[in-house]
Amino acid sequence: MLGGDAIAFEQLVGLTAAWNLEPSNARWSPDSRFIYFTAETGGEIHLFRVAAVAGAKVEQVTKGPRRLNNLTIDKAFTTIAYVVGAHDAPGDLYAANIDGSNERRTGFWERSRPRTEVAAADRGAGRTQ
C-alpha cells in the first residue's frame, strides 16, 4: 500500500477510464497522492493530474492556448518548467507552481539570443508559406 487511500501496486484500477484522451509522460508525485501526465487535447498539449484513488477526476493543470514541450518538474514537486510552443512564433520558457498557478514567462530565449535575431524570429523571417 502506498499510504492512506492510495492504491496498492497489486490492485489495478483504471484511474482514467472515463477520460477519452491519451496520457503520456506520467510521473508519480513524491507523496504518491497524484499522477501527473501530459496529453493532447484540441491540438494543444497540457499538463494534467489525477489522484491515485479509484473514481478520482482528472484535473487540467495548465490552461490557455499552448503546446507544452520539454516539461520538467523540480525534485520537490513544487515548480514546473516548460517550453510553450506557438504556431506563429518561437516558443518560450515558462515556469509555474505545480498546480499551474503563478505562471510566468521567463524570457530566457530573448536573453540568450541577440536582439536582431529575436526581432527577425518574431516577424517570421525565413519562413515560407
Secondary structure, 3 states (H helix, E strand, C coil): CCCCCCCCCCCCCCCCCCCCCCCEEEEECCCCCEEEEEEEECCEEEEEEEECCCCCCCEECCCCCCEEEEEEECCCCCEEEEEEECCCCCCEEEEEECCCCCCEECCHHHHHCCHHHHHHHHHCCCCCC
